[in-house]
Amino acid sequence: MNLELRAVSKKYSDHDVNALREVSLHFSSGDFVAVCGPSGCGKSTLLNIVGLMDKPTMGTVIFGDDDITSLADEKLTRLRGERIGFVFQFFNLLSTMTVEENVALPLEIQGRAKPQEIKSRVSNILERVGMSHRVGFYPSQLSGGEMQRTAIARAVIHKPKIVVADEPTGNLDSENGNLVLELLKQLNQAEGQTIIMATHSLEAASYASRRIDMRDGKVLSEAR
């Protein structure tokens, strides 16, 4: 699924901050994109917009065949739940749920799959990310790398078109960070999911097939 930003700007009026300034980008199905730049350059704001968490102040966002800037909040929420997966720096796993329950959550929320199908899909994806031996564990019983692999499984369990990863290795040591990046790369290549990742790390960016550099809310350069 293609995603396009046309002259997108985002201003937070409460703080008089121009987080994005006339950004135009095109993301093709199957891209693995690293968005790089210092803190405050607009990376997270860009990810919030491509992840359908926020709307631009100006400009247009085309997601597949939909102009999301004109969508009602209800349809936007449904589209986000069906077609976007999220991976965060601090994992955002629910502490009262096991690994299995956390990963099943997107399918439970959608309410379309039968319990046996959910169990089967969760089992398959946990095996894929190397977490099948931790199904009954709670987040507090996991290492940082294990929590992030669980979070990735949760992000892709509903087969989204786009996975948005905001500093997915920022809270991990180098060894676990590389394991997570390898996993994202494998999912991108095997499943064809578009991955858009914000990172400070040039090493992390090297795993992507395309790099976008930002500063002061603007795109400075793009390279493959």
Phi, psi and omega in degrees: 000129180277150178223132184225134172250128181241107177049050185276129174234149176223121179239130175263101189294331181299327182246004181052047182247128173267094186284326175229143183230098174051055180274126175239120182215153175232128177246125180265156177302130179090000176294148166237105190246132172256125176257117189243157177151166182289168175303137179086005183278347179113004183301309184292324177296318177300315180295323177298325181282315180290336177272007177063024176273341184212159177247150179288156173287321177220158178098184187228141174239121180252118181244104188065245178256003186255136168272102188287344180291344180249004182280145173291154184302323181297315179290324179296319178297317180295318179296318179296317181293331183270327193240358181236139171241145185237135173234128186245161180298322185255025167073313179057035173281150179277121189294336182270002180247147176287172175306311181301316182291320178299315183291326181287343190306313180301323179288323177296318181295319179296324175070024183256326184275147177282156183307319182292324177293318178300313181300318180294316182293321178296316179300317181295315184287326177293324175295321181298322183264007176075033182237016183293340179274004183236020188303322184266004181279154174261157182309323181294345180263003185252154170284170178301316180297321179293321178297319181290323176295324175295318179297322178294318177302317178297323183292333186248358185301328182265014176054059180289160176283327183228134172250122179257120184239113182259104182050057186294343179250006187295340182247020184237155172287171188297322182295311179291326177299316179294324177297319179294318179294320176299320179296315178299319180296318179296317179296320178299315184284321184279323185257347180073018179284138175286130178241126177240112190240127171269136181204148170273343192269124176291329176295316177297319181297334182292343177284340182277159178269352181211140182234135176241125178257133182236154172202136177053039176080006182238154173276120179274319184199161174226144178208151175249000000 
